[in-house]
């Protein structure tokens, strides 16, 4: 019973009103609800929210993978409990969400959810032409793309947990030089190269970046022009990654979290194929065009 894709994420932000100004007037998202100190925002191409923000620091509180039905929730609850990890079940936790199971992802304790959307918001496919609002001439991300976590000094435990108990597949794995642990991995539940990725990081870090789907490099240029007019400069890119080969541009939001614009994500068509293995000293991991790994990428939120 395969899961679908990354559904939504909840982030901490330093200043809620400043964050809303950025998300709506610069990134082009739409506010759809407020609840319990959280503001819910959407790209507008599906029936529910893509990101929720709440004031009080930086980093990720939770992220959710979409499920097909109640049987999926019951199945993965059993699997996660087999790992000795406690599971919480919540009904109507967020707008458009009927039920979730939630557990603490080892070892950094980000709250991972498997979510069942309400029937009235579910769609076979997303149509950007049907956005309810068009206040920036339709210039906004198409969808939430992926999340990249910071998982402590070695990513091995998180990789193995997601593979063994939640049926994730690793597309790429980066080992530390000498094979002493794993620096990073890019993992998927659906057809695209990664839904959830992870980097080793400092103990206080939970999030490396949250990524938004951009159709192509021309659209990305226009989005970056819009972001720059909002006073936000790019940290890296545009470029094409070596791992994954998707187009990328990165910037830090006023909220204190890193975002990526991501385009042309490849599909993984053979689930029986093993991951591509890399070592951290290979020069083309970050960019297949030769751009160096930015020093600022050593820091997450």
Steps between C-alpha positions, in 0.01 A plus 500: 500500500714788372454847641442800274732800551594778738170665597588792730739629763476715812789738569602730782566861399658789685224753431156387387386822332830541316473138390148550364611810311773296332289193423207689350656810340835358387467123461140525378327257736143546622389502863209261552458466877622588849477256787671465840769756422576353158440658161435263211620586149452335164641519148135487395514201268363238737231487764699555815801678647865452407670671795389620842707752694499580869707750694778382729843440348596320180505147360241232433238387750338234282461377145240270347497233231162447337329160522223345292266372770444386860665165423825684426485678835437174686776321309767760569391539859575129551832527319622802697391346830700189406804726502424593861396854405181640655221609266241771558172513307313826439167572331437831319840639604531756219288654222422241233655214698268226628747300709872454560726262680804678643829378641841640587752435225826373647733638611414875478132454596344692212131408502429289194137451400318273261189693402161422351341796326127568518303369199380846395855631446648198323574530129634267233743771386589863569417777254691830541246671273234451768667704775237675706712816528720660238641802682851458352387417146515131583871512585535255788636150554294223343513277807701403806789292365710344778646555843862456601563434869803534727532171689799525732863396442424187292200446269517119517233450769244716321568333164458153645183588692327651196609209278404220738181629658346762267590349159719786379750431223844664498588643159843633604716463812813700582751334732758678710855454365622156603144369533469606867126569495270681261496870434178521298226316317216583261195276544161458336165329549355605164647510151715811533863497610442621855214592729715512814876555504732527798840639586716449803497813712542656840283364786287817518416499126180340366461647150737550212241631256143481375467479122232627261425364153580729208415376147817606316799732498311787331239497776778477756661817363172689536450366852852609599437846354187517715688382810777755435243781470390392846851572626620137524821397324580147385741291704583262214386437145339482260667173420454128446583259779731204449302286742145486364573730204210733583528874442559701816513846652530564873430798722446574869156630588445787745349230724843343559460186287660404167273444199579345163334546164524156335422405142522208260519237773573163334281196548625178657346226291676190637434444870715186501811692398733586786601854592790676335782524752718811531781613727498846650815607314354449150490846336177463297265407785370854537510616139537308176608832346796541733376753756671444837313398813422831675662549840169639631342155443677376812220668699137389531215622722 
